[in-house]
Amino acid sequence: MFFSLTGRDKTTRARAGIIQTGHGEIQTPVFMPVGTAGSVKAVSQQQLEEEVKAPVILGNSYHLYLRPGLQVLEKSGGLHRFMNWKHAILTDSGGYQVFSLTETRKLTEEGAWFHSHIDGSRHLFSPEKVVDIQRVIGSDIMMALDECTPYPCTYEYAKESLALTHRWLGRGWQYFQESKPLYGHNQVFFPIVQGSVYPDLRETSAKTIASYKAEGYAIGGLSVGEPTEDMYKMVDLVCAILPESKPRYLMGVGTPVNILESIARGVDMFDCVMPTRNARNGMLFTHEGIINIKNLQWKEDFSPIDPLGPSLYSKVYSKAYLRHLILSKEILGAQIATIHNLSFYIWLVKQAREKIQEGTFGGWKTEMVEKIGKRLAPA
C-alpha cells in the first residue's frame, strides 16, 4: 500500500499518514524542501539528512532536463545517485516553470513549447515527454503536465485551460501506464487539480482527476497571487472531493500559517521555496514569530536565533552573529539561516502530526497560527 492513514483530528479534517516509497517511509503531514536543480540551496545532502531531517525533497523536471541534461542523469543512474541522496524525491513536471516563461512559451494541444532560459534553444514538453523525463530522473513521485493559470484570469480562460490540462492528463496517464521505471524502484504518478479560484471549475477538476485511480493527487494553481481566503476556500472544496484514502499534495504553499490552515483542511504534503529563499534574505521563522534579522534591533542581541528551535544551528549561533553574516553576504549566513528555517518547517509539520494523533490538533493549531504568524518588530 502506497499510503495509509494512522490518525485523524476530531475537530478538523487534519490527518496523519504514512507514504511508502522505494526510498523510505514518509510520515505525513510532510514538508518537502525544494531542490530545484538537484540541490537545496546553501545546504548539503548530509545536512538535509542529519540536521534538517528531511524525509523527501523536490526536484524540477524543467531545470534538470536543461542542466545537467537527461544523458548525464541516465548515465549516473538517476538523480538519487547523481546527488547522493538516499531518501525519496518528488518531481514537478515543469509546468509551473513553463507557465512563468510567458514571453517565450506557447501552449498547444501537442504540449508546451518554450525557449530555454539558458541558451534560447526551443523545446517541447508534451504529456508523454514529461513522463519520459521523470523516468530518467528516477523520482519516486511524478507529476502530470498541466497549465498553471495566472491570477487573475477570466472564467473563460480558466475553463479552456482546465480542459487542456485534462486532455493532457489523459495522454500522460496512459503513457505512464505503458512505460516502466529505469532503476528498479517503483514510481507513482499524481494528476493535478486546476481551475483557478472558480468553485465549479475546481469541483469539475477534482472529480475528473479522482476518476483516475492514482496513488495520490496534487492541487495546483494556488498561491499565485490570489487572496489567502480564496486559496483556503479552494482547498476546502477540493479536499472534500478527493479520495480519503490517498495523499493530497498542495503545490508551492507556503507560509507556516498557510501550511497549518491547509493541514486542517485535509492536505498531507507541501513544498515551497519560502523557507530557503527568505532565509537567504534574512527572514527567519521562529517559535515566537517572524524575524527580519537585518533590522538594527538584533545588532547587539547575543541570544540564540531561536532557543526552542529544533536545529543545533538555531541554538548555538546568536541573532547578532547571524545578522552580521547576512549583512556581510557571507555564505555561512545563508547556510545557518536556511538550515534554521527548514528545520522549523519540518518541526512544525511533525508537531502537527503528533497533535493529530493525540486528537488535540484543532486547539493547538489556533494557538500556533496566532503565535508564529506575527512579525517581531524592532523595539
C-alpha positions as CSV (number, residue, x, y, z in Angstrom):
1,M,0.0,0.0,0.0
2,F,1.4,3.4,-1.0
3,F,-0.5,5.4,1.6
4,S,-2.1,4.5,4.9
5,L,-3.9,6.7,7.4
6,T,-2.7,6.5,11.0
7,G,-4.7,9.2,12.7
8,R,-7.4,11.8,12.4
9,D,-8.2,15.0,14.3
10,K,-11.6,15.2,16.0
11,T,-12.5,18.8,15.1
12,T,-10.9,19.4,11.7
13,R,-10.1,17.4,8.5
14,A,-6.5,17.0,9.5
15,R,-5.0,13.5,9.0
16,A,-1.7,11.7,9.8
17,G,-0.5,9.0,7.5
18,I,2.5,7.1,6.1
19,I,3.6,7.1,2.5
20,Q,5.7,4.1,1.5
21,T,8.3,4.7,-1.3
22,G,11.2,2.8,-2.8
23,H,13.5,5.2,-0.9
24,G,11.9,5.0,2.5
25,E,8.9,6.0,4.5
26,I,7.4,9.5,4.6
27,Q,5.3,10.4,7.6
28,T,2.6,12.9,6.8
29,P,1.8,15.8,7.1
30,V,5.2,16.5,5.4
31,F,7.1,19.5,4.2
32,M,9.4,18.9,1.2
33,P,12.5,21.2,0.8
34,V,12.8,22.4,-2.8
35,G,16.0,21.2,-4.5
36,T,15.2,22.6,-7.9
37,A,18.3,21.6,-9.8
38,G,19.4,18.7,-7.6
39,S,20.4,20.8,-4.7
40,V,18.6,22.6,-1.9
41,K,20.3,26.0,-2.0
42,A,23.0,26.5,0.7
43,V,22.5,23.1,2.3
44,S,24.4,19.8,1.7
45,Q,22.6,16.5,1.4
46,Q,24.3,15.4,4.7
47,Q,22.9,18.5,6.5
48,L,19.5,17.8,5.0
49,E,19.6,14.3,6.3
50,E,21.3,14.8,9.7
51,E,20.3,18.3,10.8
52,V,17.1,19.2,8.9
53,K,15.9,15.5,8.9
54,A,14.1,15.8,5.6
55,P,12.5,12.5,4.5
56,V,11.8,13.8,0.9
57,I,12.9,16.6,-1.3
58,L,11.6,18.1,-4.5
59,G,13.4,18.3,-7.9
60,N,12.3,20.1,-11.0
61,S,12.0,18.4,-14.4
62,Y,12.4,21.7,-16.4
63,H,15.7,22.7,-14.8
64,L,17.1,19.1,-14.6
65,Y,16.2,18.5,-18.2
66,L,18.1,21.6,-19.4
67,R,21.0,21.1,-17.0
68,P,22.7,18.7,-16.4
69,G,20.5,17.0,-19.0
70,L,18.9,13.6,-19.4
71,Q,22.1,11.9,-20.8
72,V,24.1,12.8,-17.7
73,L,21.3,11.8,-15.3
74,E,20.7,8.4,-17.0
75,K,24.4,7.6,-17.1
76,S,24.7,8.4,-13.4
77,G,21.8,6.1,-12.6
78,G,19.2,8.8,-11.9
79,L,19.0,11.8,-9.6
80,H,19.3,9.8,-6.3
81,R,22.8,8.5,-7.3
82,F,23.8,11.7,-9.1
83,M,23.3,13.8,-6.0
84,N,24.0,11.1,-3.4
85,W,20.5,11.3,-1.8
86,K,19.1,8.0,-0.4
87,H,15.7,9.3,0.6
88,A,12.6,10.0,-1.5
89,I,12.3,12.5,-4.3
90,L,9.2,14.2,-5.8
91,T,9.5,15.9,-9.2
92,D,7.4,18.7,-10.6
93,S,6.6,18.1,-14.3
94,G,8.0,21.6,-15.2
95,G,4.5,23.0,-15.9
96,Y,4.9,25.9,-13.4
97,Q,8.3,26.9,-14.9
98,V,6.9,26.9,-18.4
99,F,3.9,28.9,-17.1
100,S,6.4,31.5,-15.8
101,L,8.0,31.9,-19.2
102,T,5.1,33.9,-20.5
103,E,7.0,35.7,-23.2
104,T,8.7,32.6,-24.7
105,R,6.2,29.8,-24.4
106,K,3.3,28.6,-26.5
107,L,0.7,26.1,-25.3
108,T,-0.8,23.8,-28.0
109,E,-2.8,20.6,-28.0
110,E,0.6,18.8,-28.6
111,G,2.1,20.3,-25.4
112,A,4.0,23.3,-24.2
113,W,6.6,24.9,-26.5
114,F,9.2,27.0,-24.8
115,H,12.7,28.6,-25.2
116,S,15.4,27.6,-22.7
117,H,16.3,30.4,-20.3
118,I,19.9,29.2,-20.6
119,D,20.7,29.3,-24.3
120,G,17.4,30.2,-26.0
121,S,17.0,26.7,-27.6
122,R,13.5,25.6,-28.4
123,H,11.9,22.6,-26.7
124,L,8.5,20.8,-26.4
125,F,7.1,19.4,-23.1
126,S,4.3,17.1,-24.1
127,P,2.4,15.0,-21.6
128,E,4.4,11.9,-22.8
129,K,7.8,13.7,-22.8
130,V,7.5,14.8,-19.1
131,V,6.8,11.2,-18.2
132,D,10.0,10.2,-20.0
133,I,11.9,13.0,-18.3
134,Q,10.8,11.9,-14.9
135,R,11.5,8.3,-15.6
136,V,15.1,9.3,-16.4
137,I,15.3,11.4,-13.2
138,G,14.0,8.5,-11.3
139,S,11.8,10.4,-8.8
140,D,9.6,8.4,-6.5
141,I,6.6,10.6,-7.1
142,M,6.0,12.1,-10.6
143,M,3.6,14.9,-11.7
144,A,1.4,15.2,-14.7
145,L,1.8,18.0,-17.2
146,D,-0.6,20.8,-16.5
147,E,-1.1,24.5,-17.1
148,C,-0.9,26.7,-14.1
149,T,-3.3,29.6,-14.8
150,P,-2.3,33.1,-13.7
151,Y,-4.2,35.2,-11.2
152,P,-6.3,36.9,-12.1
153,C,-7.7,35.3,-15.2
154,T,-11.1,35.2,-16.7
155,Y,-13.5,32.4,-16.2
156,E,-13.4,31.6,-20.0
157,Y,-9.6,31.4,-19.9
158,A,-9.6,29.2,-16.8
159,K,-12.2,26.9,-18.3
160,E,-10.3,26.4,-21.6
161,S,-7.1,25.9,-19.7
162,L,-8.6,23.3,-17.5
163,A,-10.0,21.3,-20.4
164,L,-6.5,21.3,-22.0
165,T,-5.0,20.2,-18.7
166,H,-7.5,17.3,-18.5
167,R,-6.8,16.2,-22.1
168,W,-3.0,16.3,-21.4
169,L,-3.7,14.2,-18.3
170,G,-5.5,11.5,-20.2
171,R,-2.5,11.2,-22.5
172,G,0.1,11.4,-19.7
173,W,-1.7,8.8,-17.6
174,Q,-1.9,6.3,-20.5
175,Y,1.7,6.8,-21.4
176,F,2.7,6.4,-17.7
177,Q,0.9,3.0,-17.6
178,E,2.7,1.9,-20.7
179,S,6.2,2.9,-19.6
180,K,8.4,1.4,-17.0
181,P,10.8,2.6,-14.3
182,L,14.5,2.6,-15.2
183,Y,16.3,2.0,-11.9
184,G,14.5,-0.8,-10.2
185,H,12.3,1.2,-7.8
186,N,8.6,2.0,-8.1
187,Q,7.4,5.4,-9.3
188,V,3.9,6.8,-8.9
189,F,2.1,9.5,-10.9
190,F,-0.1,12.3,-9.5
191,P,-2.7,14.1,-11.5
192,I,-3.1,17.8,-10.7
193,V,-6.4,19.7,-9.9
194,Q,-6.6,23.1,-11.6
195,G,-9.5,25.6,-12.1
196,S,-8.1,28.9,-10.7
197,V,-10.4,30.4,-8.0
198,Y,-13.7,29.3,-9.7
199,P,-15.5,26.8,-7.5
200,D,-17.4,25.0,-10.3
201,L,-14.1,24.5,-12.2
202,R,-12.3,23.3,-9.2
203,E,-15.1,20.8,-8.4
204,T,-15.1,19.6,-12.0
205,S,-11.4,19.1,-11.9
206,A,-11.3,17.4,-8.6
207,K,-14.0,14.9,-9.7
208,T,-12.2,14.3,-13.0
209,I,-8.8,13.6,-11.6
210,A,-10.3,11.5,-8.8
211,S,-11.7,9.2,-11.5
212,Y,-8.1,8.2,-12.3
213,K,-7.1,5.6,-9.8
214,A,-3.8,7.3,-9.0
215,E,-1.7,6.7,-5.8
216,G,-2.1,10.4,-4.9
217,Y,-3.4,13.8,-6.1
218,A,-2.0,17.3,-6.3
219,I,-3.7,20.6,-6.0
220,G,-2.0,23.2,-8.3
221,G,-2.6,26.8,-9.4
222,L,-2.9,28.3,-5.9
223,S,-0.6,30.7,-4.1
224,V,-0.1,32.6,-7.3
225,G,-1.4,35.9,-6.1
226,E,-5.0,35.2,-5.1
227,P,-6.3,36.3,-1.7
228,T,-5.5,33.8,1.0
229,E,-9.1,33.2,1.9
230,D,-9.8,32.3,-1.8
231,M,-7.0,29.7,-1.6
232,Y,-8.4,28.2,1.6
233,K,-11.9,28.0,0.0
234,M,-10.5,26.1,-3.0
235,V,-8.5,23.8,-0.7
236,D,-11.6,23.1,1.4
237,L,-13.7,22.3,-1.7
238,V,-11.2,20.1,-3.4
239,C,-10.2,18.1,-0.2
240,A,-13.9,17.3,0.3
241,I,-14.0,15.6,-3.1
242,L,-10.6,13.8,-3.4
243,P,-10.5,10.3,-2.1
244,E,-9.9,10.0,1.7
245,S,-7.5,7.0,1.2
246,K,-5.0,8.9,-1.0
247,P,-2.5,11.6,-0.1
248,R,-3.2,15.2,-1.2
249,Y,-0.3,17.5,-2.2
250,L,-0.8,21.3,-2.2
251,M,1.9,22.6,-4.6
252,G,4.0,25.6,-3.8
253,V,2.3,26.6,-0.4
254,G,3.5,28.4,1.6
255,T,4.0,30.2,4.9
256,P,3.9,28.3,8.2
257,V,0.4,29.6,8.8
258,N,-0.7,28.6,5.3
259,I,0.5,25.1,6.0
260,L,-1.3,24.7,9.3
261,E,-4.5,26.0,7.9
262,S,-4.2,23.6,4.9
263,I,-3.5,20.6,7.1
264,A,-6.7,21.5,9.0
265,R,-8.5,21.3,5.6
266,G,-7.1,17.8,4.8
267,V,-3.8,18.4,3.0
268,D,-0.9,16.0,3.6
269,M,2.0,17.2,1.5
270,F,3.6,20.6,1.0
271,D,6.6,22.3,-0.8
272,C,7.7,25.9,-1.0
273,V,10.8,27.9,-1.7
274,M,9.9,30.3,1.0
275,P,12.0,28.9,3.9
276,T,15.1,28.8,1.7
277,R,14.6,32.0,-0.3
278,N,13.6,34.0,2.7
279,A,16.4,32.7,4.7
280,R,19.0,34.0,2.2
281,N,17.3,37.4,2.5
282,G,17.4,37.4,6.3
283,M,13.8,36.4,7.2
284,L,13.6,33.7,9.8
285,F,10.6,31.7,11.0
286,T,10.7,31.1,14.8
287,H,8.6,29.8,17.7
288,E,7.8,33.4,18.7
289,G,7.1,34.8,15.3
290,I,8.9,36.1,12.1
291,I,12.2,37.9,12.4
292,N,13.9,40.2,9.9
293,I,17.4,39.6,11.0
294,K,18.7,42.7,9.1
295,N,16.8,45.0,11.5
296,L,19.1,47.1,13.8
297,Q,17.2,45.7,16.7
298,W,19.3,42.5,16.5
299,K,22.7,44.1,16.2
300,E,23.6,43.5,19.8
301,D,21.3,40.7,20.6
302,F,23.5,37.8,21.6
303,S,20.7,35.4,22.4
304,P,20.3,32.3,20.3
305,I,18.4,32.6,17.0
306,D,15.6,30.5,18.4
307,P,16.2,28.9,21.8
308,L,13.4,26.4,21.2
309,G,14.4,25.7,17.6
310,P,14.9,22.1,16.6
311,S,18.2,22.7,14.9
312,L,21.5,22.9,16.7
313,Y,22.3,25.9,14.5
314,S,19.3,27.8,16.0
315,K,20.7,27.3,19.5
316,V,24.5,27.9,19.1
317,Y,24.5,31.0,16.9
318,S,23.3,34.4,18.1
319,K,21.0,36.8,16.3
320,A,23.8,39.4,16.3
321,Y,26.2,37.0,14.6
322,L,23.7,35.9,12.0
323,R,22.8,39.5,11.3
324,H,26.5,40.3,10.8
325,L,26.9,37.3,8.4
326,I,23.8,38.2,6.3
327,L,24.7,41.8,6.0
328,S,28.2,40.9,5.0
329,K,26.8,38.5,2.4
330,E,28.8,35.6,3.9
331,I,27.9,32.2,2.6
332,L,27.8,30.8,6.2
333,G,24.9,33.2,6.9
334,A,22.8,31.8,4.2
335,Q,23.6,28.3,5.4
336,I,22.7,28.9,9.0
337,A,19.5,30.8,8.2
338,T,18.4,28.1,5.6
339,I,19.0,25.2,8.0
340,H,17.2,27.0,10.7
341,N,14.1,27.8,8.5
342,L,13.9,24.3,7.0
343,S,14.3,22.7,10.4
344,F,11.5,24.9,11.7
345,Y,9.1,23.9,8.9
346,I,9.8,20.2,9.3
347,W,9.5,20.5,13.1
348,L,6.1,22.3,12.6
349,V,4.6,19.5,10.5
350,K,5.9,16.8,12.8
351,Q,4.3,18.6,15.7
352,A,1.1,18.8,13.7
353,R,1.3,15.1,13.1
354,E,1.7,14.4,16.9
355,K,-1.3,16.7,17.8
356,I,-3.4,14.9,15.1
357,Q,-2.6,11.6,16.6
358,E,-3.3,12.9,20.1
359,G,-6.6,14.4,18.9
360,T,-5.6,17.9,20.0
361,F,-4.7,19.4,16.7
362,G,-7.5,21.9,16.4
363,G,-6.8,23.9,19.6
364,W,-3.0,23.7,19.1
365,K,-3.3,25.0,15.5
366,T,-5.3,28.0,16.6
367,E,-2.7,28.9,19.2
368,M,0.2,28.4,16.8
369,V,-1.3,30.4,14.0
370,E,-1.6,33.4,16.3
371,K,1.9,33.0,17.6
372,I,4.1,32.1,14.6
373,G,2.3,34.4,12.1
374,K,3.2,37.7,13.9
375,R,6.2,39.7,12.9
376,L,8.7,40.6,15.7
377,A,9.1,44.3,15.0
378,P,12.1,46.4,16.2
379,A,11.6,48.0,19.6
